[in-house]
Amino acid sequence: MRRLVITCLTLTLLAGCGMDDNADPLQVTDTLTQARPAAAPPATTPPEGTAHPAPPAQHTAYDRDTRTLVLATGPQLQLVDTTTGNRRTVDLPAAPTNIHARSGQLLAALPDAGQITRVDLRTATAHPTPVPGGPVDALDLDAERTAVIQRDTATVTILTNGQPGVTTEKFEGPAQLLDHAGQLYVLDRLTTAITPINPATGEKGAGLRAGQGATNAVQDRYGRILTIDTRGQCLLAFSTDPLILKQRYPVPGAPYALAYDPTTDIAWVTLTATNELVGYDIAGGEPREVRRIPTISQPDSLAVDPDNRTLYIASANGAGYQVVTM
């Protein structure tokens, strides 16, 4: 039986001991490299559910209001109506690095085009907003404010009605934004750390290490941040008040994509080294494996429809996308 390893890190551990005042306490080497999914072997077990053809997908999102599955395939978005199967496409000026679907809209960050783009999923129309500095992720905080990670400066800027406001100090490799109870959190894939930000002032709080190579993160309904440590092959759970690493659970097989179903409290994790999807019940004191599913090859992205308990797994090497109804 797998055992949960519970680790509580105090913030004082990050202050360092005898370190250069100008050093980043979360940076343990001068040569930082981002963790990547494993190169998946050929799929030898037929995937569960139904597989559909699609170009290689880098990102996947699902919108509950329109029941639309979005596949980001290079500079094109494929919009799949999951009730009819009909597809539409939206051409973008560059490939997105992150996409978020909510309330009938998709928010995409396009660093090579210097913009964030909102796509109306009902009309399949795109509405760009210029953002200098190569935006790699964007997250709406309310009707007026949007937080944006800027690749060129490695900072986070808060836009108000599209105009830049407060900006944080520099990170090493900020890649993903999350928010909870008025606080922003940044996943830095180079220092493999989670860091809180006050969106009103741009002030950075004390960050915490997120394993050996964190790649993706989501929030659960308990306010925790669930994070995949791909290099360390673990599922991590952070409480956010205060920010503390509470759980570290082994997940062998090069875990990468992560999605959370709030109706079942199951965290779904793709294993890129074995072409599998594993579901963990996270409502109790430790994660408990409840389902293991064979997938299509190279399952690098994942989305969940919590209303119909349906999973969408997308391949990054052209094996299409897979639909599994639980």
Disulfide bonds with the S-S distance in Angstrom:
none
